[in-house]
Amino acid sequence: MRGLSSLLKSNNIYGKWNQLTTKASYCTKPETKQWPRKIVSGIQPTGILHIGNYFGAVQRWVKMQESGENVTFFIADLHSMTMPYEPAKLRENIYELIATLLACGIDSKKSPIFLQSTVPQHAELCWILSCLCTMPRLSQLPQFKEKSAQVRDVWAGLFMYPVLQAADVLIHKATHVPCGEDQLQQLQLASHLAKLFNNRFGETFPVIKPIIGQDASGRIRSLRDPTKKQSKSDPNDKSRITLRDSPDAIRKKIKRAITDFTSEVTYDPTKRPGVANLVGIHALVKNVSPQEICNEAKGLDTGKYKLVLADDLVNLLDPIRLKIEDYLKNRDYLEAVLKDGRDVASQTAETTLKEVKHRVGVNIL
Ligand code: TRP
């Protein structure tokens, strides 16, 4: 009887991969191949984005897109099933998120954008990677500890969350992943799995690099408690400004934002976190430094200053809000965008998965 490897060797379709596999089974050090720069990132459909998500993620994505980078974005719907959720709400959140991304300037002609669950190769690669990943490694990740503490039943999906995240980027052979600081450990796991895979099966994946940038989302605090991050999951809706807030709602939230008893406008995040948060938001809105904001606000007390900030926020956000509402009226269009994205993403994903299956020894047919 002929062995598997000689059978594969006789099969020319896999000639190229087979050569690499054979070499790899003896190699301990991966070859250091130069991979073409490719940016991939995802965002969960867990409710309308707030300005922290906008400045921290989406605006940065749009800038990368506009600078001519090779970018691919996706909506991480499978990740949103790892915590308790309502199916009808998830479906609605997906429409809302694609509408929001387009309204913020993601251009599906330049950046393919797709829904994770429509490219099943993500989940398949997740399984293969899970067979390279130990349970202690996953249980030590800070996001797992944090999230599992919030629920009574910890689903295996929550445990596997970071493996799926690794598959998300590796299946597209991403070299760079823009993300928030809170995602760092998860992306380290992705790099770790890429190295492990390359070592064991031959060089297949780039070892991805996170791009943290200035991480504005980490600096935008809750309007009700500036010691906390502005968060989608904060039960108090007045703690954050979302991309669907009306001008009236934005003005009210800014007016009621927690400050302190000093009337001057200064930027001191430690001693005056509430005022510094507003100045920090304003600096992002106007794309200038916090100091410039303080200089411009000279002579205003915090109450009057809030009115100026609210106006600038409304000017930035209202056109986005109106576009979101328009896109949401045209669901066929939103679905067409996601279908186009799926078609593009599936091709790359399928090519990688074929290669991976061959390398791990299961691609027989
Ligand atoms: N975990 C990310 C978040 O909550 C979303 C995400 C899923 C992601 N897969 C990804 C981000 C891959 C970057 C790359 O924000």
Boltz pocket constraint, residues with backbone or C-beta under 6 A from the ligand:
constraints:
  - pocket:
      binder: B
      contacts: [[A, 40], [A, 41], [A, 42], [A, 43], [A, 44], [A, 76], [A, 79], [A, 164], [A, 165], [A, 168], [A, 169], [A, 177], [A, 178], [A, 179], [A, 183]]
      max_distance: 6.0
